Amino acid sequence: MIKNFKTFITEQRASFNRGDVAEAIFASAVAAKFIVKPEAKVHRTDVEKVLSKLLFDQKDTTSRADKDGTTIDRIKLFIKIPKKSFEFIHKKENWKLVDDLWDSSLDKVNNDRSLHKYARQF
């Protein structure tokens, strides 16, 4: 959502694609829903941990104990976006520039009934 004309002009000159950046954030939010207790609300810090692990630690797999406490679930996440968008999201200081993308991803992940159902089932 464009907040004001100055933001619009800035975005027009941006070298990254907001849609690509949104895909990376949303994919990380969906993964966080499965990693964090599926019954719990996902917070921005949860998504930031997932995205940071992928971008900075170069790890694409997270393990967590299942409901039964003995089964270990492995959750894999791969994100591939164009270079300019990747360079933008790879800098943590840029994350605050797209707060609206974070907010909309969290809203969708925390309020989508189907996703909540699948996260609990799996």
N, C-alpha and C positions, 0 to 999 in steps of 0.2 A: 504494500500500500504506500503510495507516495504521500509524504507528510506535508510537503510544501514545494513551491516552485524551485527553491534553491536546491533541495534534495533531488528534484527531477533533473535539473541541469547537471548536477554532480554525477548522477547515475548515467546520464547520457554520455559523459566523457570517460566513464569507468572502463577499464580494460578487461574487466571480468564480466561474466554473464550471471545475472542474479538467479536465473533459473537453474543453472549448473550448481551454484553455491547452495541454493535451496535444496536441491536433490541430495547433496552431501550431508547437509544438516538433518534433513528428514530421514534419510537412511540410518543415520546414527541414532536418531530419536526412536525409530522402530526397533533397532537392535537393543537400545537401552530398555525398552519395554519388556523384552524377553530376558535381559540380564538382571535388571532390578527385579525384585519380587513382582511377578506379573499382576498381583492384586494391588500393588502400590502405585501411587502417582509418580510419574517421571518428572524430575526437575531438571533445570538447565545444567546443573553441575553433573548430573548423571550422563547427559548427552555429551557434555564437554569431555568427560573422562573417556567415553567411547571414541569420540572423534580424535582426541589427543593420542590415545593408544594407537590408533590406525595411522595418523599422520606423522607422529613424532617417534613413537617406539617401533613403528613398522610391523606391528603385530596385528594380525587379522582375525585371531581366534581368542575367544574368552570362554572360560569354563566356569560352571557354577553347579552346585548340588541341586538336584531335582527335589520335588516335594517329599519323596520317600526318604531322602537323606543319604541314599546309597548310590543312586544313579548320578553320573556326572554328565551334564549337558554341555556340549561344545557348540558355541555360537560363532559363526564366521561372518565377516562383513568385508566386502570388497567395494571400493568406490573408485570409479574411473571417470574423471571429468577433464575437459580441455585444459591445457597448460596454464593459460592466464587465470582461469577460475581457480585452479589448484594452487597457483602461486598466491592468490588472494587469500584463500581459506587457510593456507599453510601458516600465515602470520596471525598469531593469536590476537594481536592488537587490532586487526581488522574485524574481528568477530563482533565488536560493539557497533560497528557501522551497519550491520544488518540485523539489528535486534528484532525487527519485525519478522524476519524469516525464522528466527529462533522461536519467537512467540507463537507464530502460526503452526510450526511443526509440533511444539509442545501441546498446543490446543487440540490438534488433530489426534495425536497419539493418546492423550489422556481422555478424550471424549468419544473416540470411535468404538462403538459397541462390538463390531466384528473383530477388530484387532485385540480388544480386551479379552474377548472370548477365546481367540486362538492362543494368546499369550498364557492364559490360565490352562488351556487344554494341553499345550505342549510343555 
